[in-house]
Amino acid sequence: MNSIGYRIKQARLDQGLSQVELAQAANVSQPTVANWENDSHVPRQIALDKLAGILSTSATWIRIGDIDINDAANTSAGYLTRPIQHVPISAWPTISNIKDGKLSMLPARDYIALSILADKPFALIANDPAMAAHFPVGVAIVFDATPGELASGKCYLFAVNENIILRRWRSAPDRLEALPNQSAVDAEFVETRPRPLARVVMSLRRH
């Protein structure tokens, strides 16, 4: 699972900041930021709170990732009693895999054993250069095929121009973004909210 350092780095890249710029905003040195990102040191709570404000996220997300700490199922006991799911790793889908507005299940190439809160999990191997800073090519991205409502700042699969693409959703104004988003030019603004095919739950690096 992603580390604190990985999340700090990705959030920094999302905001288009260098390590020096983040260090200046957080009133620390650039080597301190580098140590955070390579997991040599863990930021203290005061630093986490400051980072959360600078990076437009939450200290909880930096510390533990996309987990709802108010959900009792995410307590230690809940985690240990949650069944392990064998999540299929599939080939990247195409428009032909959409039926009735939903992705049809693709043949599994492999499986990942995970304890995960997702109704219909599946995994794809990242291969989109526009998203490579956040999801490096070759990383396994775990999705939930029951995406729910669009949430600003979350990443989803969308059907766009006869292709299935991975993008971050942003609202006010509504748009799809590559990561990191360097300017509004990189975003695709939409008048009608697209229907997401799947929501990103996590990404996993293979070692």
Rosetta silent file (secondary structure, phi, psi, omega in degrees, C-alpha in Angstrom):
SEQUENCE: MNSIGYRIKQARLDQGLSQVELAQAANVSQPTVANWENDSHVPRQIALDKLAGILSTSATWIRIGDIDINDAANTSAGYLTRPIQHVPISAWPTISNIKDGKLSMLPARDYIALSILADKPFALIANDPAMAAHFPVGVAIVFDATPGELASGKCYLFAVNENIILRRWRSAPDRLEALPNQSAVDAEFVETRPRPLARVVMSLRRH
SCORE:     score description
SCORE:     0.000 S_00000001
   1 L     0.000  152.122 -177.905    0.000    0.000    0.000 S_00000001
   2 L   -59.621  146.292 -179.394    1.211    3.568   -0.638 S_00000001
   3 L   -93.511  172.121  176.331    3.379    5.170    2.045 S_00000001
   4 H   -60.763  -44.077 -179.983    3.113    8.596    3.656 S_00000001
   5 H   -60.696  -40.976  178.364    6.077    9.755    1.598 S_00000001
   6 H   -62.149  -43.529 -178.761    4.459    8.558   -1.624 S_00000001
   7 H   -67.469  -38.485  176.965    1.238   10.430   -0.831 S_00000001
   8 H   -61.730  -44.777 -179.126    3.112   13.646    0.025 S_00000001
   9 H   -62.784  -46.100 -177.796    5.022   13.455   -3.254 S_00000001
  10 H   -66.505  -39.096  177.509    1.927   12.766   -5.338 S_00000001
  11 H   -65.583  -37.644  177.224   -0.062   15.538   -3.648 S_00000001
  12 H   -63.147  -46.408  178.890    2.861   17.913   -4.249 S_00000001
  13 H   -63.486  -37.708  177.783    2.994   16.966   -7.931 S_00000001
  14 H   -57.640  -35.975 -178.275   -0.790   17.359   -8.176 S_00000001
  15 L   -86.999   -1.357  179.251   -0.366   20.962   -7.048 S_00000001
  16 L    70.448   30.428 -177.388    2.491   21.530   -9.494 S_00000001
  17 L  -103.169  145.164  170.413    4.985   22.290   -6.705 S_00000001
  18 L   -85.206  169.309  176.057    8.687   21.497   -6.550 S_00000001
  19 H   -61.834  -37.181  179.493   10.276   20.230   -3.344 S_00000001
  20 H   -64.503  -43.973 -179.394   11.808   23.671   -2.850 S_00000001
  21 H   -65.244  -40.286  177.728    8.439   25.413   -3.245 S_00000001
  22 H   -65.766  -40.652  179.227    6.750   23.023   -0.816 S_00000001
  23 H   -60.761  -43.121 -179.988    9.596   23.489    1.668 S_00000001
  24 H   -64.242  -41.827 -179.411    9.234   27.268    1.499 S_00000001
  25 H   -66.822  -35.006 -177.836    5.458   27.082    1.991 S_00000001
  26 H   -89.276   -2.919  179.651    5.842   24.673    4.930 S_00000001
  27 L    61.687   42.479  175.060    8.722   26.695    6.438 S_00000001
  28 L  -131.820  178.643  179.244   11.123   23.740    6.369 S_00000001
  29 L   -87.994  158.990  176.933   14.222   22.885    4.352 S_00000001
  30 H   -61.243  -40.528  176.304   14.191   21.112    0.990 S_00000001
  31 H   -60.121  -31.095  177.223   16.118   18.130    2.463 S_00000001
  32 H   -64.042  -44.120  177.097   13.331   17.783    5.056 S_00000001
  33 H   -61.722  -43.032  178.794   10.764   17.467    2.266 S_00000001
  34 H   -60.567  -41.254  178.931   13.021   14.968    0.487 S_00000001
  35 H   -65.613  -37.330  175.217   13.308   12.920    3.693 S_00000001
  36 H   -61.637  -47.095 -173.359    9.519   12.919    4.068 S_00000001
  37 H   -70.738  -27.885  176.994    9.025   11.764    0.493 S_00000001
  38 L   -96.194   11.593  175.199   11.571    8.951    0.685 S_00000001
  39 L    64.179   24.129  173.514   10.107    7.858    4.042 S_00000001
  40 L   -74.839  -31.735  178.113   13.323    8.531    5.963 S_00000001
  41 L  -136.756  150.186  176.656   11.312   10.672    8.377 S_00000001
  42 L  -105.731  128.876  179.792    7.602   10.951    9.196 S_00000001
  43 L   -60.596  143.734  173.928    6.181   14.477    9.568 S_00000001
  44 L   -74.189  167.438 -174.499    4.927   15.397   13.028 S_00000001
  45 H   -58.168  -39.334  179.716    1.255   16.271   13.456 S_00000001
  46 H   -61.880  -42.257  178.751    1.888   20.026   13.255 S_00000001
  47 H   -67.876  -37.591  178.167    3.732   19.525    9.962 S_00000001
  48 H   -61.261  -43.547  179.750    0.990   17.188    8.693 S_00000001
  49 H   -63.385  -39.533  179.399   -1.643   19.826    9.383 S_00000001
  50 H   -68.454  -42.337  178.250    0.415   22.464    7.570 S_00000001
  51 H   -61.137  -40.630 -179.149    1.031   20.128    4.610 S_00000001
  52 H   -58.915  -42.251  179.298   -2.671   19.341    4.379 S_00000001
  53 H   -67.260  -41.600 -178.864   -3.482   23.026    3.960 S_00000001
  54 H   -67.981  -38.776 -172.729   -0.745   23.605    1.380 S_00000001
  55 L   -95.541    7.359  177.279   -1.574   20.483   -0.639 S_00000001
  56 L    56.012   44.451  177.478   -5.383   20.907   -0.515 S_00000001
  57 L  -138.949 -158.730  179.126   -5.927   17.563    1.183 S_00000001
  58 L  -122.014  153.288  177.357   -6.329   16.298    4.757 S_00000001
  59 H   -62.564  -33.919  178.032   -3.813   15.241    7.367 S_00000001
  60 H   -62.788  -44.070  179.704   -5.727   11.967    7.686 S_00000001
  61 H   -63.374  -42.258  178.882   -5.310   11.227    3.968 S_00000001
  62 H   -60.739  -40.470 -175.580   -1.574   11.966    4.150 S_00000001
  63 H   -73.961  -43.455 -173.210   -1.253    9.685    7.170 S_00000001
  64 H  -129.477   -2.234  177.252   -3.396    6.691    6.083 S_00000001
  65 L    86.848 -160.020 -175.234   -4.675    7.290    2.548 S_00000001
  66 L   -78.515   71.792  178.830   -8.205    6.907    1.199 S_00000001
  67 L  -130.529  130.970  176.539   -9.769    5.390    4.314 S_00000001
  68 L   -82.528  102.568 -175.326  -12.845    6.683    6.105 S_00000001
  69 L   -71.034   -9.422  176.662  -11.697    6.598    9.718 S_00000001
  70 L   -84.529   -8.561 -179.038  -15.306    7.096   10.844 S_00000001
  71 L   -85.399  119.414 -177.060  -16.220    3.732    9.362 S_00000001
  72 H   -59.628  -27.132 -179.795  -16.097    1.091   12.100 S_00000001
  73 H   -66.302  -14.594 -178.857  -15.090   -1.488    9.522 S_00000001
  74 H   -96.186    6.324  172.682  -11.778    0.349    9.207 S_00000001
  75 L   -72.062  168.511 -179.762  -10.761   -0.166   12.818 S_00000001
  76 H   -57.630  -43.454 -179.684   -8.043   -2.744   13.473 S_00000001
  77 H   -64.641  -40.915  179.460  -10.643   -5.328   14.480 S_00000001
  78 H   -64.117  -40.529  179.108  -12.742   -4.543   11.423 S_00000001
  79 H   -63.051  -44.981 -175.930   -9.742   -4.879    9.134 S_00000001
  80 H   -69.791  -24.995  179.857   -8.696   -8.215   10.589 S_00000001
  81 H   -95.404   -7.093  179.090  -12.181   -9.685   10.298 S_00000001
  82 L   -73.133  133.025 -178.129  -12.787   -8.391    6.778 S_00000001
  83 L   -67.909  150.046  175.722  -12.510  -11.204    4.219 S_00000001
  84 L   -78.136  131.705  176.152   -9.684  -11.241    1.707 S_00000001
  85 E  -106.122  139.744  175.281  -10.842  -10.628   -1.864 S_00000001
  86 E   -94.147  100.648 -173.237   -9.006  -11.982   -4.871 S_00000001
  87 E   -85.308  122.887 -179.370   -9.056   -8.960   -7.154 S_00000001
  88 E   -73.743  138.865  171.617   -8.694   -9.777  -10.872 S_00000001
  89 E   -99.207  120.030 -174.265   -6.086   -7.910  -12.920 S_00000001
  90 E  -116.131  167.352  172.984   -7.523   -7.378  -16.398 S_00000001
  91 L   -70.409  155.009 -179.899   -6.425   -5.910  -19.706 S_00000001
  92 L   -60.979  130.174 -174.883   -7.229   -2.238  -20.220 S_00000001
  93 L   -74.438  162.324  175.155  -10.895   -2.049  -21.352 S_00000001
  94 L  -123.179  176.410  179.820  -12.195   -0.584  -24.602 S_00000001
  95 H   -57.598  -32.726 -179.021  -15.538    0.917  -25.605 S_00000001
  96 H   -65.881  -14.981  179.296  -16.693   -2.568  -26.627 S_00000001
  97 H   -86.842   -0.637  178.431  -16.473   -3.596  -22.955 S_00000001
  98 E   -94.519  125.724  177.753  -19.239   -1.160  -21.969 S_00000001
  99 E  -132.867  124.827 -178.295  -22.717   -2.636  -21.792 S_00000001
 100 L    55.679   38.180  177.469  -25.736   -0.683  -20.560 S_00000001
 101 L    78.254    5.513 -179.064  -23.436    2.069  -19.327 S_00000001
 102 E  -127.388  152.907  176.610  -21.326   -0.293  -17.222 S_00000001
 103 E   -73.940  130.893  173.696  -18.029   -2.076  -17.713 S_00000001
 104 L   -82.777  150.868 -178.503  -18.409   -5.759  -18.399 S_00000001
 105 L   -66.448  133.965  179.573  -16.010   -8.034  -16.561 S_00000001
 106 L   -98.227  154.264  177.284  -12.853   -8.769  -18.514 S_00000001
 107 L   -58.604  137.421 -178.497  -10.910  -12.058  -18.396 S_00000001
 108 E   -79.616  134.915  174.092   -8.437  -12.017  -15.517 S_00000001
 109 E   -91.668  -26.191 -178.293   -4.729  -12.153  -16.324 S_00000001
 110 E  -166.133 -179.318  178.896   -3.768  -12.504  -12.678 S_00000001
 111 E  -137.634  152.010  172.636   -5.111  -11.809   -9.188 S_00000001
 112 E  -121.024  130.296  177.890   -4.157   -9.690   -6.170 S_00000001
 113 E   -89.146  116.817 -176.626   -5.236  -10.795   -2.692 S_00000001
 114 E  -137.377  147.490  166.493   -6.456   -7.722   -0.789 S_00000001
 115 L   -97.866  107.431 -167.501   -8.540   -6.826    2.226 S_00000001
 116 L  -144.197  145.595  175.679  -10.414   -3.930    0.673 S_00000001
 117 L   -93.512   93.291  179.374  -13.665   -2.007    1.004 S_00000001
 118 L  -156.183  137.096 -178.814  -15.050   -2.191   -2.550 S_00000001
 119 L   -70.275  -48.261 -177.352  -18.252   -3.696   -3.920 S_00000001
 120 L  -134.573   76.630 -176.481  -16.849   -4.870   -7.260 S_00000001
 121 E   -77.803  145.941  170.367  -13.060   -4.512   -7.244 S_00000001
 122 E  -152.920  164.957 -177.291  -10.830   -5.100  -10.230 S_00000001
 123 E  -129.245  147.598  174.546   -7.343   -3.960  -11.194 S_00000001
 124 E  -128.702  156.051  176.906   -5.708   -2.573  -14.327 S_00000001
 125 E   -93.510  123.450 -177.314   -2.049   -1.909  -15.099 S_00000001
 126 L   -58.523  135.585  178.861   -1.358    1.817  -15.524 S_00000001
 127 L  -149.127   17.538 -175.817   -0.305    2.776  -19.043 S_00000001
 128 L  -102.281  111.661 -179.383   -1.415    6.408  -19.503 S_00000001
 129 H   -58.148  -30.878 -178.898    1.477    8.909  -19.900 S_00000001
 130 H   -67.288  -19.563 -178.816   -0.886   11.781  -18.973 S_00000001
 131 H  -114.985    8.088 -170.990   -1.348   10.198  -15.539 S_00000001
 132 L   -65.613  -26.176  178.827    2.128    8.696  -15.127 S_00000001
 133 L   -67.255  -29.623 -179.533    3.254   11.201  -12.486 S_00000001
 134 L   -97.840  -38.685  179.259    0.474    9.951  -10.200 S_00000001
 135 L  -126.367   85.754 -177.481    0.119    6.375  -11.502 S_00000001
 136 L   -55.051  144.416  179.271    3.489    5.322  -12.999 S_00000001
 137 L   -55.345  130.209 -179.476    3.314    2.983  -15.981 S_00000001
 138 L   101.314  -14.229  177.619    3.285   -0.608  -14.711 S_00000001
 139 L   -74.813  142.968  175.700    1.607    0.147  -11.371 S_00000001
 140 E   -84.530  123.236  178.096   -1.513   -1.880  -10.554 S_00000001
 141 E  -105.148  124.710 -179.866   -4.507    0.418  -10.046 S_00000001
 142 E   -96.345  128.782 -178.432   -7.393   -1.055   -8.045 S_00000001
 143 E  -117.688  161.409  168.285  -10.886    0.174   -8.980 S_00000001
 144 E  -113.624  120.663 -178.792  -14.398   -0.285   -7.703 S_00000001
 145 L   -72.394   -2.845  171.413  -16.843   -0.952  -10.555 S_00000001
 146 L  -110.342   84.193 -168.501  -19.556    0.591   -8.354 S_00000001
 147 L   -74.947  -22.729 -176.001  -18.186    4.145   -8.424 S_00000001
 148 L    73.815 -163.279 -179.771  -21.027    6.045   -6.761 S_00000001
 149 L   -75.936  150.478  177.582  -21.428    9.779   -7.281 S_00000001
 150 L   -62.228  132.718  177.566  -18.567   11.870   -8.642 S_00000001
 151 L  -121.001  126.136 -177.933  -16.426   13.354   -5.859 S_00000001
 152 L   -59.405  132.821  179.445  -14.117   16.260   -6.620 S_00000001
 153 L    95.263  -10.536  179.043  -10.463   15.282   -6.358 S_00000001
 154 L   -94.337  156.122 -178.957  -11.029   11.555   -6.891 S_00000001
 155 E  -102.692  141.920 -176.333   -9.869    9.586   -9.939 S_00000001
 156 E  -141.357  163.618  166.886  -12.201    7.584  -12.168 S_00000001
 157 E   -90.296  134.698  177.184  -12.409    5.702  -15.445 S_00000001
 158 E  -130.334  152.412  170.954  -14.412    7.585  -18.086 S_00000001
 159 E   -95.230  112.796 -177.839  -15.488    6.839  -21.654 S_00000001
 160 E  -134.652  124.226  177.100  -14.274    9.814  -23.721 S_00000001
 161 L    51.298   47.784  177.049  -14.066   10.008  -27.515 S_00000001
 162 L    67.642   17.356  176.999  -14.380    6.246  -27.945 S_00000001
 163 E  -128.435  154.051  173.497  -11.617    5.584  -25.412 S_00000001
 164 E   -99.534  115.739 -175.996  -11.551    4.497  -21.779 S_00000001
 165 E  -123.187  157.315  176.460   -9.364    6.965  -19.910 S_00000001
 166 E  -105.563  123.054  179.305   -8.291    7.538  -16.312 S_00000001
 167 E  -145.517  158.495  172.763   -8.697   11.113  -15.080 S_00000001
 168 E   -87.496  138.077  177.570   -9.204   13.089  -11.893 S_00000001
 169 E   -93.939  133.789  174.401  -12.620   14.735  -11.531 S_00000001
 170 E  -129.959  140.790  178.133  -12.829   18.351  -10.403 S_00000001
 171 L  -112.796  163.846  178.039  -15.960   20.397   -9.866 S_00000001
 172 L    58.955   66.616    0.261  -16.654   24.162   -9.879 S_00000001
 173 L   -85.590  159.367 -178.960  -16.126   24.256  -12.812 S_00000001
 174 L   -67.447  130.046 -178.491  -16.699   20.637  -13.861 S_00000001
 175 E  -162.198  158.973  172.247  -13.654   19.208  -15.597 S_00000001
 176 E  -105.689  135.493 -177.168  -11.466   16.141  -16.149 S_00000001
 177 E  -125.039  142.235  165.651   -7.792   16.570  -15.292 S_00000001
 178 L   -79.774  167.584  179.919   -4.586   14.754  -16.051 S_00000001
 179 L  -127.079  135.307   -4.876   -2.105   14.532  -13.159 S_00000001
 180 L   -76.881  150.662 -179.986   -0.281   16.583  -12.240 S_00000001
 181 L   -86.621  111.715 -176.803   -2.426   19.401  -13.560 S_00000001
 182 L   -85.077  -28.055 -179.494   -0.085   22.210  -14.583 S_00000001
 183 L  -163.255  170.480  179.075   -2.720   24.651  -15.857 S_00000001
 184 H   -63.699  -21.744  179.765   -6.348   24.966  -16.876 S_00000001
 185 H   -62.870  -29.567 -177.767   -5.226   24.213  -20.437 S_00000001
 186 H   -75.996  -14.222 -175.601   -4.595   20.611  -19.368 S_00000001
 187 L   -90.444  152.373  174.576   -8.178   20.165  -18.210 S_00000001
 188 E  -109.319  106.717 -177.898  -11.164   19.082  -20.286 S_00000001
 189 E   -80.662  142.043 -176.217  -14.142   21.178  -19.233 S_00000001
 190 L  -129.249  144.794  176.146  -17.582   19.604  -19.579 S_00000001
 191 L   -87.352  -33.511  178.313  -21.115   21.001  -19.627 S_00000001
 192 L  -113.551  129.433 -178.953  -22.730   17.688  -18.725 S_00000001
 193 L   -62.916  126.940  178.534  -21.268   15.569  -15.952 S_00000001
 194 L   -73.824  158.499  177.610  -19.945   12.305  -17.361 S_00000001
 195 L   -92.686  118.441 -178.801  -20.935    9.000  -15.843 S_00000001
 196 L   -70.758  145.454  178.526  -17.938    7.323  -14.215 S_00000001
 197 L   -91.133  -30.744 -178.911  -17.304    3.676  -15.044 S_00000001
 198 E  -163.797  154.443 -179.154  -15.173    2.908  -11.992 S_00000001
 199 E  -112.154  137.286  176.531  -13.511    4.689   -9.064 S_00000001
 200 E   -70.060  130.678  177.803   -9.858    4.370   -8.085 S_00000001
 201 E  -102.154  -43.133  179.665   -9.482    2.770   -4.671 S_00000001
 202 E  -167.006  169.827  171.384   -5.704    2.443   -4.456 S_00000001
 203 E  -129.139  150.707 -175.030   -2.583    1.764   -6.472 S_00000001
 204 E  -130.873  129.077  175.441    0.065   -0.865   -5.804 S_00000001
 205 L   -88.700  139.944  174.864    3.691   -0.937   -6.849 S_00000001
 206 L   -94.814  136.159 -179.052    5.225   -4.284   -7.730 S_00000001
 207 L  -112.670    0.000    0.000    8.682   -4.968   -6.324 S_00000001
